Amino acid sequence: MTVLPKPWAPRAKTTREYVHVEGSTTHLVLHETEQIAIRSSHAARGAIALNLVNIGSEQAGLLELAATRDHDHEPTDAATSSDPFGALLDLALLAERGSLSNSPLSFEGALAQSFLRLLTHERLLQAVERLIFRARPKYAERTEVLEQPRGRLSERSLLFSMKSGTPRVESTFDELTVDTPLLQVVASALRVIASERLPAKIVALSPGLPNRAVNLLRHLTGVRLLDREHAARVAENLWLSPLDRIWEPTIDAALPVLRQQAVMPEDQLDSSGAIAIHVSTEKFWEQCLELALTAAFPTLAVSRNAKAGEGVNVPTPWAPTADGFAQPEAAVDSYPDFMFTTSLHVVVADAKYKLGGTRAPSSQDGYQLFAYSHLASLNEQRSSIAMILYPTRHGARSSQVELQRLTGGGYPLWLVQLPFPTPNNLRSPTAWSAFVTALSSNLQELSTSWNVDRTKRPSD
């Protein structure tokens, strides 16, 4: 079962129906907040529910078993699983682009052969299969001892040939060949897939991966294979010409295969129960905004894990007293995600991973930003603007709405909707960098509406 980010859903309130044949494998794909209906035997549905309970109490609420359909949950789409790994790869790329996979808290387990290793194999194979027939030879410099000399001749070798009468001369020449560093990296990574032996339980999920790798290697028979460590070093330092840039996602996918990076749950791989892998889409959205805000504005402070960012101060709104005198302010454990400066204002902003925040914030979010608007300061400067940063649904444009604080007029709250990365934005480092740059430019364009000197308004 793969749960994708809710901004990727084409529309809201979709219920997909899956038909599961007991004893077979069915890949369920849905988006956050969506529902699915599983048509199967009572025993199979009971086993699914039991596995969800076994992997944690948080998962128990994911399934709602019912003898009859609820009219509100009537399926609207017949689901298919023609590409069972495509959705998983998109989710894995999201974790990678957001640096979530590098967090020590992302996974618990040992680096080893695992289900995630299978995903790295599938990602590389899909990338190579799209480009294998576009592999082109390039000129490479070669040095060989030839009976029919060509190119540049070695003076020492030529003198030795003349003196000894041996009709062989060392020659350096350019030759058109497919044995290029780019294809050496690709072929070496394919060999790793073809030769790696994963646990049988994992291989059963996609048993054809080694054969696909072997078939691709047959198209690269003239390419020299490098050992895994050497190929990884070549990939890390590889320079791609403009004509070779189409291979960038392939090299990006080859590196995890060559480095043998993966995670194995320590105590669950050999069990018959289910395992769960969590990707924090809320944190990913915060990281997207952090990258864009850093590029868009000169000063940015980021608060994480209940710790204030540099220069951020949010005093507690209430303090105890003794004998009529206020005591030192108690520490607070809630800080705004971001505080930054524009040309005129200090801005306090919170990222909310919610769709549809176009008219008014939720009661909880509204009170939270109301408190920040009175208390938060950056480098001893009080904030003059507050905002909530929401993601948009796939295909929607960015927009913003201005609200006014009812007490202390002139202090606005902006509800800002910004594009959430699509799967295409995650395909390669270049595509990801282009998305972050576009998001930063989007923020700068929207900020023209914020940069108003409110002290000159008659109402103030």
Contacts in CASP RR format, 6 or more apart in sequence:
PFRMAT RR
TARGET T0000
AUTHOR 0000-0000-0000
METHOD contacts of the structure
MODEL  1
MTVLPKPWAPRAKTTREYVHVEGSTTHLVLHETEQIAIRSSHAARGAIAL
NLVNIGSEQAGLLELAATRDHDHEPTDAATSSDPFGALLDLALLAERGSL
SNSPLSFEGALAQSFLRLLTHERLLQAVERLIFRARPKYAERTEVLEQPR
GRLSERSLLFSMKSGTPRVESTFDELTVDTPLLQVVASALRVIASERLPA
KIVALSPGLPNRAVNLLRHLTGVRLLDREHAARVAENLWLSPLDRIWEPT
IDAALPVLRQQAVMPEDQLDSSGAIAIHVSTEKFWEQCLELALTAAFPTL
AVSRNAKAGEGVNVPTPWAPTADGFAQPEAAVDSYPDFMFTTSLHVVVAD
AKYKLGGTRAPSSQDGYQLFAYSHLASLNEQRSSIAMILYPTRHGARSSQ
VELQRLTGGGYPLWLVQLPFPTPNNLRSPTAWSAFVTALSSNLQELSTSW
NVDRTKRPSD
1 27 0 8 1.000
1 28 0 8 1.000
1 29 0 8 1.000
1 30 0 8 1.000
2 27 0 8 1.000
2 28 0 8 1.000
2 29 0 8 1.000
2 30 0 8 1.000
2 87 0 8 1.000
2 88 0 8 1.000
2 91 0 8 1.000
3 30 0 8 1.000
3 31 0 8 1.000
3 32 0 8 1.000
4 29 0 8 1.000
4 30 0 8 1.000
4 31 0 8 1.000
4 32 0 8 1.000
4 87 0 8 1.000
4 90 0 8 1.000
4 91 0 8 1.000
5 31 0 8 1.000
5 32 0 8 1.000
5 94 0 8 1.000
5 281 0 8 1.000
5 284 0 8 1.000
5 420 0 8 1.000
6 31 0 8 1.000
6 32 0 8 1.000
6 33 0 8 1.000
6 34 0 8 1.000
6 281 0 8 1.000
6 355 0 8 1.000
6 393 0 8 1.000
7 355 0 8 1.000
7 391 0 8 1.000
7 392 0 8 1.000
7 393 0 8 1.000
7 394 0 8 1.000
7 420 0 8 1.000
8 31 0 8 1.000
8 90 0 8 1.000
8 394 0 8 1.000
8 420 0 8 1.000
8 422 0 8 1.000
8 423 0 8 1.000
9 31 0 8 1.000
9 32 0 8 1.000
9 33 0 8 1.000
9 34 0 8 1.000
9 393 0 8 1.000
9 394 0 8 1.000
10 394 0 8 1.000
12 355 0 8 1.000
12 393 0 8 1.000
13 34 0 8 1.000
13 76 0 8 1.000
14 31 0 8 1.000
14 34 0 8 1.000
14 35 0 8 1.000
14 76 0 8 1.000
14 77 0 8 1.000
15 34 0 8 1.000
15 35 0 8 1.000
15 36 0 8 1.000
15 37 0 8 1.000
15 73 0 8 1.000
15 74 0 8 1.000
15 75 0 8 1.000
15 76 0 8 1.000
15 77 0 8 1.000
16 29 0 8 1.000
16 30 0 8 1.000
16 34 0 8 1.000
16 35 0 8 1.000
16 36 0 8 1.000
16 37 0 8 1.000
16 75 0 8 1.000
16 76 0 8 1.000
16 77 0 8 1.000
16 78 0 8 1.000
16 79 0 8 1.000
17 36 0 8 1.000
17 37 0 8 1.000
17 38 0 8 1.000
17 39 0 8 1.000
17 75 0 8 1.000
17 77 0 8 1.000
17 78 0 8 1.000
17 79 0 8 1.000
18 26 0 8 1.000
18 28 0 8 1.000
18 36 0 8 1.000
18 37 0 8 1.000
18 38 0 8 1.000
18 39 0 8 1.000
18 79 0 8 1.000
18 81 0 8 1.000
19 26 0 8 1.000
19 39 0 8 1.000
19 40 0 8 1.000
20 26 0 8 1.000
20 38 0 8 1.000
20 39 0 8 1.000
20 40 0 8 1.000
20 44 0 8 1.000
21 40 0 8 1.000
22 40 0 8 1.000
22 41 0 8 1.000
22 43 0 8 1.000
22 44 0 8 1.000
23 44 0 8 1.000
25 205 0 8 1.000
26 81 0 8 1.000
27 81 0 8 1.000
27 84 0 8 1.000
27 87 0 8 1.000
28 36 0 8 1.000
28 38 0 8 1.000
28 79 0 8 1.000
28 81 0 8 1.000
29 79 0 8 1.000
29 81 0 8 1.000
29 87 0 8 1.000
30 36 0 8 1.000
32 281 0 8 1.000
35 73 0 8 1.000
36 79 0 8 1.000
37 69 0 8 1.000
37 73 0 8 1.000
37 75 0 8 1.000
38 45 0 8 1.000
38 48 0 8 1.000
45 63 0 8 1.000
45 65 0 8 1.000
46 65 0 8 1.000
48 63 0 8 1.000
49 63 0 8 1.000
49 65 0 8 1.000
51 273 0 8 1.000
51 274 0 8 1.000
52 59 0 8 1.000
52 60 0 8 1.000
52 61 0 8 1.000
52 62 0 8 1.000
52 63 0 8 1.000
52 274 0 8 1.000
53 59 0 8 1.000
53 60 0 8 1.000
54 273 0 8 1.000
54 274 0 8 1.000
55 273 0 8 1.000
55 274 0 8 1.000
55 275 0 8 1.000
55 276 0 8 1.000
56 276 0 8 1.000
59 276 0 8 1.000
84 206 0 8 1.000
85 119 0 8 1.000
85 122 0 8 1.000
85 206 0 8 1.000
86 122 0 8 1.000
86 126 0 8 1.000
88 119 0 8 1.000
88 122 0 8 1.000
89 119 0 8 1.000
89 122 0 8 1.000
89 123 0 8 1.000
89 126 0 8 1.000
90 423 0 8 1.000
90 426 0 8 1.000
91 279 0 8 1.000
92 101 0 8 1.000
92 116 0 8 1.000
92 119 0 8 1.000
92 123 0 8 1.000
93 123 0 8 1.000
93 423 0 8 1.000
93 426 0 8 1.000
93 427 0 8 1.000
94 100 0 8 1.000
94 279 0 8 1.000
94 281 0 8 1.000
94 284 0 8 1.000
94 421 0 8 1.000
94 426 0 8 1.000
95 101 0 8 1.000
95 106 0 8 1.000
95 279 0 8 1.000
95 284 0 8 1.000
96 426 0 8 1.000
97 421 0 8 1.000
97 426 0 8 1.000
97 432 0 8 1.000
98 284 0 8 1.000
98 287 0 8 1.000
98 288 0 8 1.000
99 287 0 8 1.000
100 106 0 8 1.000
100 279 0 8 1.000
100 280 0 8 1.000
100 283 0 8 1.000
100 284 0 8 1.000
100 287 0 8 1.000
101 107 0 8 1.000
107 263 0 8 1.000
107 277 0 8 1.000
108 265 0 8 1.000
108 266 0 8 1.000
109 263 0 8 1.000
109 264 0 8 1.000
109 265 0 8 1.000
109 266 0 8 1.000
110 263 0 8 1.000
110 264 0 8 1.000
110 266 0 8 1.000
111 260 0 8 1.000
111 261 0 8 1.000
111 262 0 8 1.000
111 263 0 8 1.000
111 264 0 8 1.000
112 262 0 8 1.000
112 263 0 8 1.000
112 264 0 8 1.000
113 196 0 8 1.000
113 197 0 8 1.000
113 198 0 8 1.000
113 199 0 8 1.000
113 202 0 8 1.000
113 262 0 8 1.000
113 264 0 8 1.000
114 202 0 8 1.000
114 262 0 8 1.000
114 263 0 8 1.000
114 264 0 8 1.000
114 265 0 8 1.000
114 269 0 8 1.000
115 202 0 8 1.000
115 205 0 8 1.000
115 275 0 8 1.000
115 277 0 8 1.000
116 262 0 8 1.000
116 263 0 8 1.000
116 277 0 8 1.000
117 196 0 8 1.000
117 198 0 8 1.000
117 202 0 8 1.000
117 260 0 8 1.000
117 262 0 8 1.000
118 198 0 8 1.000
118 202 0 8 1.000
118 203 0 8 1.000
118 205 0 8 1.000
118 206 0 8 1.000
118 209 0 8 1.000
120 253 0 8 1.000
120 256 0 8 1.000
120 257 0 8 1.000
120 261 0 8 1.000
120 262 0 8 1.000
121 193 0 8 1.000
121 196 0 8 1.000
121 209 0 8 1.000
121 213 0 8 1.000
121 257 0 8 1.000
122 206 0 8 1.000
122 209 0 8 1.000
123 253 0 8 1.000
123 256 0 8 1.000
124 189 0 8 1.000
124 190 0 8 1.000
124 193 0 8 1.000
124 250 0 8 1.000
124 253 0 8 1.000
124 254 0 8 1.000
124 257 0 8 1.000
125 190 0 8 1.000
125 193 0 8 1.000
125 209 0 8 1.000
125 212 0 8 1.000
125 213 0 8 1.000
125 216 0 8 1.000
127 249 0 8 1.000
127 250 0 8 1.000
127 253 0 8 1.000
128 186 0 8 1.000
128 190 0 8 1.000
128 216 0 8 1.000
128 250 0 8 1.000
129 212 0 8 1.000
129 216 0 8 1.000
131 246 0 8 1.000
131 247 0 8 1.000
131 250 0 8 1.000
132 216 0 8 1.000
132 219 0 8 1.000
132 220 0 8 1.000
133 219 0 8 1.000
134 246 0 8 1.000
135 178 0 8 1.000
135 183 0 8 1.000
135 219 0 8 1.000
135 220 0 8 1.000
136 178 0 8 1.000
136 243 0 8 1.000
137 176 0 8 1.000
137 177 0 8 1.000
137 178 0 8 1.000
137 180 0 8 1.000
138 176 0 8 1.000
138 177 0 8 1.000
138 178 0 8 1.000
138 180 0 8 1.000
139 174 0 8 1.000
139 175 0 8 1.000
139 176 0 8 1.000
139 177 0 8 1.000
140 174 0 8 1.000
140 175 0 8 1.000
140 177 0 8 1.000
140 179 0 8 1.000
140 180 0 8 1.000
141 172 0 8 1.000
141 173 0 8 1.000
141 174 0 8 1.000
142 172 0 8 1.000
142 173 0 8 1.000
142 174 0 8 1.000
142 175 0 8 1.000
142 177 0 8 1.000
143 170 0 8 1.000
143 171 0 8 1.000
143 172 0 8 1.000
144 170 0 8 1.000
144 171 0 8 1.000
145 157 0 8 1.000
145 168 0 8 1.000
145 169 0 8 1.000
145 170 0 8 1.000
145 171 0 8 1.000
146 168 0 8 1.000
146 169 0 8 1.000
146 170 0 8 1.000
146 171 0 8 1.000
147 167 0 8 1.000
147 168 0 8 1.000
149 169 0 8 1.000
149 171 0 8 1.000
150 171 0 8 1.000
150 173 0 8 1.000
151 171 0 8 1.000
151 172 0 8 1.000
151 173 0 8 1.000
152 171 0 8 1.000
152 172 0 8 1.000
152 173 0 8 1.000
153 169 0 8 1.000
153 170 0 8 1.000
153 171 0 8 1.000
153 172 0 8 1.000
154 169 0 8 1.000
154 170 0 8 1.000
154 171 0 8 1.000
154 172 0 8 1.000
156 170 0 8 1.000
157 168 0 8 1.000
157 169 0 8 1.000
157 170 0 8 1.000
158 169 0 8 1.000
160 166 0 8 1.000
161 167 0 8 1.000
161 168 0 8 1.000
161 169 0 8 1.000
178 220 0 8 1.000
178 222 0 8 1.000
178 223 0 8 1.000
179 222 0 8 1.000
179 223 0 8 1.000
179 224 0 8 1.000
180 223 0 8 1.000
181 234 0 8 1.000
181 238 0 8 1.000
182 238 0 8 1.000
182 240 0 8 1.000
182 244 0 8 1.000
182 247 0 8 1.000
182 251 0 8 1.000
183 220 0 8 1.000
183 223 0 8 1.000
184 223 0 8 1.000
184 224 0 8 1.000
184 225 0 8 1.000
184 226 0 8 1.000
184 231 0 8 1.000
184 234 0 8 1.000
185 226 0 8 1.000
185 231 0 8 1.000
185 234 0 8 1.000
185 235 0 8 1.000
185 238 0 8 1.000
185 251 0 8 1.000
185 254 0 8 1.000
185 258 0 8 1.000
186 220 0 8 1.000
186 223 0 8 1.000
186 247 0 8 1.000
186 250 0 8 1.000
186 251 0 8 1.000
186 254 0 8 1.000
187 217 0 8 1.000
187 220 0 8 1.000
187 223 0 8 1.000
187 224 0 8 1.000
187 225 0 8 1.000
188 225 0 8 1.000
188 226 0 8 1.000
188 227 0 8 1.000
188 228 0 8 1.000
188 230 0 8 1.000
188 231 0 8 1.000
188 254 0 8 1.000
188 258 0 8 1.000
189 231 0 8 1.000
189 254 0 8 1.000
189 257 0 8 1.000
189 258 0 8 1.000
190 213 0 8 1.000
190 216 0 8 1.000
190 217 0 8 1.000
190 220 0 8 1.000
191 213 0 8 1.000
191 217 0 8 1.000
191 225 0 8 1.000
192 228 0 8 1.000
192 257 0 8 1.000
192 258 0 8 1.000
192 260 0 8 1.000
193 209 0 8 1.000
193 210 0 8 1.000
193 213 0 8 1.000
193 257 0 8 1.000
194 210 0 8 1.000
194 213 0 8 1.000
194 214 0 8 1.000
194 217 0 8 1.000
195 210 0 8 1.000
196 210 0 8 1.000
199 269 0 8 1.000
201 269 0 8 1.000
201 270 0 8 1.000
203 209 0 8 1.000
226 234 0 8 1.000
228 258 0 8 1.000
228 260 0 8 1.000
229 258 0 8 1.000
231 254 0 8 1.000
231 258 0 8 1.000
232 255 0 8 1.000
232 258 0 8 1.000
232 259 0 8 1.000
235 251 0 8 1.000
235 254 0 8 1.000
235 255 0 8 1.000
235 258 0 8 1.000
236 255 0 8 1.000
238 251 0 8 1.000
240 247 0 8 1.000
240 248 0 8 1.000
240 251 0 8 1.000
245 430 0 8 1.000
248 428 0 8 1.000
248 429 0 8 1.000
248 430 0 8 1.000
249 427 0 8 1.000
249 428 0 8 1.000
252 428 0 8 1.000
252 429 0 8 1.000
256 262 0 8 1.000
265 275 0 8 1.000
268 275 0 8 1.000
269 275 0 8 1.000
281 353 0 8 1.000
282 351 0 8 1.000
282 353 0 8 1.000
285 351 0 8 1.000
285 353 0 8 1.000
285 391 0 8 1.000
285 420 0 8 1.000
286 337 0 8 1.000
286 351 0 8 1.000
288 420 0 8 1.000
288 421 0 8 1.000
288 436 0 8 1.000
288 439 0 8 1.000
289 337 0 8 1.000
289 338 0 8 1.000
289 351 0 8 1.000
289 389 0 8 1.000
289 418 0 8 1.000
289 439 0 8 1.000
290 300 0 8 1.000
290 302 0 8 1.000
290 338 0 8 1.000
291 436 0 8 1.000
291 439 0 8 1.000
291 440 0 8 1.000
292 418 0 8 1.000
292 436 0 8 1.000
292 439 0 8 1.000
292 440 0 8 1.000
292 442 0 8 1.000
292 443 0 8 1.000
293 300 0 8 1.000
293 338 0 8 1.000
293 340 0 8 1.000
293 349 0 8 1.000
293 440 0 8 1.000
293 443 0 8 1.000
294 300 0 8 1.000
295 436 0 8 1.000
295 437 0 8 1.000
295 440 0 8 1.000
296 440 0 8 1.000
296 441 0 8 1.000
296 443 0 8 1.000
296 444 0 8 1.000
296 447 0 8 1.000
297 340 0 8 1.000
297 341 0 8 1.000
297 342 0 8 1.000
297 443 0 8 1.000
297 447 0 8 1.000
298 341 0 8 1.000
299 340 0 8 1.000
299 341 0 8 1.000
299 378 0 8 1.000
299 379 0 8 1.000
300 338 0 8 1.000
300 339 0 8 1.000
300 340 0 8 1.000
301 308 0 8 1.000
301 309 0 8 1.000
301 310 0 8 1.000
301 311 0 8 1.000
301 312 0 8 1.000
301 338 0 8 1.000
301 339 0 8 1.000
301 340 0 8 1.000
301 378 0 8 1.000
302 309 0 8 1.000
302 337 0 8 1.000
302 338 0 8 1.000
303 309 0 8 1.000
303 312 0 8 1.000
303 335 0 8 1.000
303 336 0 8 1.000
303 337 0 8 1.000
303 338 0 8 1.000
303 339 0 8 1.000
306 333 0 8 1.000
306 334 0 8 1.000
306 335 0 8 1.000
307 335 0 8 1.000
308 314 0 8 1.000
308 335 0 8 1.000
309 335 0 8 1.000
309 339 0 8 1.000
311 339 0 8 1.000
311 378 0 8 1.000
311 379 0 8 1.000
312 335 0 8 1.000
312 336 0 8 1.000
312 339 0 8 1.000
312 376 0 8 1.000
312 377 0 8 1.000
312 378 0 8 1.000
313 376 0 8 1.000
313 377 0 8 1.000
313 378 0 8 1.000
313 380 0 8 1.000
314 332 0 8 1.000
314 334 0 8 1.000
314 335 0 8 1.000
314 336 0 8 1.000
314 372 0 8 1.000
314 375 0 8 1.000
314 376 0 8 1.000
314 377 0 8 1.000
315 329 0 8 1.000
315 332 0 8 1.000
315 375 0 8 1.000
316 329 0 8 1.000
316 330 0 8 1.000
316 331 0 8 1.000
316 332 0 8 1.000
317 371 0 8 1.000
317 374 0 8 1.000
317 375 0 8 1.000
319 326 0 8 1.000
319 327 0 8 1.000
319 328 0 8 1.000
319 329 0 8 1.000
319 330 0 8 1.000
320 326 0 8 1.000
320 327 0 8 1.000
320 330 0 8 1.000
321 327 0 8 1.000
334 368 0 8 1.000
335 376 0 8 1.000
336 348 0 8 1.000
336 349 0 8 1.000
336 350 0 8 1.000
336 372 0 8 1.000
336 376 0 8 1.000
337 349 0 8 1.000
337 350 0 8 1.000
337 351 0 8 1.000
338 347 0 8 1.000
338 348 0 8 1.000
338 349 0 8 1.000
338 350 0 8 1.000
338 351 0 8 1.000
339 346 0 8 1.000
339 347 0 8 1.000
339 348 0 8 1.000
339 349 0 8 1.000
339 376 0 8 1.000
339 378 0 8 1.000
339 383 0 8 1.000
340 346 0 8 1.000
340 347 0 8 1.000
340 349 0 8 1.000
340 378 0 8 1.000
341 347 0 8 1.000
341 378 0 8 1.000
342 385 0 8 1.000
342 447 0 8 1.000
342 450 0 8 1.000
342 451 0 8 1.000
343 451 0 8 1.000
344 384 0 8 1.000
344 451 0 8 1.000
344 452 0 8 1.000
344 453 0 8 1.000
345 383 0 8 1.000
345 384 0 8 1.000
345 385 0 8 1.000
345 450 0 8 1.000
345 451 0 8 1.000
346 377 0 8 1.000
346 378 0 8 1.000
346 381 0 8 1.000
346 382 0 8 1.000
346 383 0 8 1.000
346 384 0 8 1.000
346 385 0 8 1.000
347 383 0 8 1.000
347 384 0 8 1.000
347 385 0 8 1.000
347 386 0 8 1.000
347 387 0 8 1.000
347 450 0 8 1.000
348 369 0 8 1.000
348 372 0 8 1.000
348 373 0 8 1.000
348 376 0 8 1.000
348 378 0 8 1.000
348 383 0 8 1.000
348 385 0 8 1.000
348 386 0 8 1.000
348 387 0 8 1.000
349 386 0 8 1.000
349 387 0 8 1.000
349 388 0 8 1.000
349 389 0 8 1.000
350 365 0 8 1.000
350 368 0 8 1.000
350 369 0 8 1.000
350 372 0 8 1.000
350 387 0 8 1.000
350 388 0 8 1.000
350 389 0 8 1.000
351 388 0 8 1.000
351 389 0 8 1.000
352 361 0 8 1.000
352 365 0 8 1.000
352 388 0 8 1.000
352 389 0 8 1.000
352 390 0 8 1.000
353 391 0 8 1.000
354 362 0 8 1.000
354 390 0 8 1.000
354 391 0 8 1.000
355 390 0 8 1.000
355 391 0 8 1.000
355 392 0 8 1.000
355 393 0 8 1.000
356 390 0 8 1.000
356 417 0 8 1.000
357 388 0 8 1.000
357 390 0 8 1.000
357 415 0 8 1.000
357 417 0 8 1.000
358 399 0 8 1.000
358 401 0 8 1.000
358 415 0 8 1.000
358 417 0 8 1.000
359 401 0 8 1.000
359 415 0 8 1.000
360 403 0 8 1.000
360 415 0 8 1.000
361 369 0 8 1.000
361 388 0 8 1.000
361 413 0 8 1.000
361 415 0 8 1.000
365 388 0 8 1.000
366 413 0 8 1.000
369 386 0 8 1.000
369 388 0 8 1.000
369 413 0 8 1.000
370 405 0 8 1.000
372 383 0 8 1.000
372 386 0 8 1.000
373 383 0 8 1.000
373 386 0 8 1.000
373 405 0 8 1.000
373 411 0 8 1.000
373 413 0 8 1.000
376 382 0 8 1.000
376 383 0 8 1.000
377 383 0 8 1.000
384 411 0 8 1.000
384 454 0 8 1.000
385 411 0 8 1.000
385 412 0 8 1.000
385 414 0 8 1.000
385 450 0 8 1.000
386 411 0 8 1.000
386 412 0 8 1.000
386 413 0 8 1.000
386 414 0 8 1.000
387 413 0 8 1.000
387 414 0 8 1.000
387 415 0 8 1.000
387 416 0 8 1.000
387 450 0 8 1.000
388 413 0 8 1.000
388 414 0 8 1.000
388 415 0 8 1.000
388 416 0 8 1.000
389 416 0 8 1.000
389 418 0 8 1.000
390 415 0 8 1.000
390 416 0 8 1.000
390 417 0 8 1.000
390 418 0 8 1.000
391 417 0 8 1.000
391 418 0 8 1.000
391 419 0 8 1.000
391 420 0 8 1.000
392 398 0 8 1.000
392 399 0 8 1.000
392 417 0 8 1.000
392 418 0 8 1.000
392 419 0 8 1.000
392 420 0 8 1.000
393 420 0 8 1.000
394 420 0 8 1.000
394 422 0 8 1.000
395 419 0 8 1.000
396 417 0 8 1.000
396 419 0 8 1.000
397 419 0 8 1.000
398 416 0 8 1.000
398 417 0 8 1.000
398 418 0 8 1.000
398 419 0 8 1.000
398 442 0 8 1.000
398 446 0 8 1.000
399 416 0 8 1.000
399 417 0 8 1.000
400 414 0 8 1.000
400 415 0 8 1.000
400 416 0 8 1.000
400 417 0 8 1.000
400 446 0 8 1.000
400 449 0 8 1.000
401 414 0 8 1.000
401 415 0 8 1.000
402 412 0 8 1.000
402 413 0 8 1.000
402 414 0 8 1.000
402 449 0 8 1.000
403 412 0 8 1.000
403 413 0 8 1.000
403 414 0 8 1.000
403 415 0 8 1.000
404 410 0 8 1.000
404 411 0 8 1.000
404 412 0 8 1.000
404 413 0 8 1.000
405 411 0 8 1.000
405 412 0 8 1.000
405 413 0 8 1.000
409 459 0 8 1.000
409 460 0 8 1.000
410 454 0 8 1.000
410 457 0 8 1.000
410 459 0 8 1.000
410 460 0 8 1.000
412 450 0 8 1.000
412 454 0 8 1.000
414 449 0 8 1.000
414 450 0 8 1.000
416 446 0 8 1.000
418 439 0 8 1.000
418 442 0 8 1.000
418 443 0 8 1.000
419 435 0 8 1.000
419 438 0 8 1.000
419 439 0 8 1.000
419 442 0 8 1.000
421 432 0 8 1.000
421 435 0 8 1.000
424 431 0 8 1.000
425 431 0 8 1.000
425 432 0 8 1.000
425 434 0 8 1.000
425 435 0 8 1.000
426 432 0 8 1.000
454 460 0 8 1.000
END
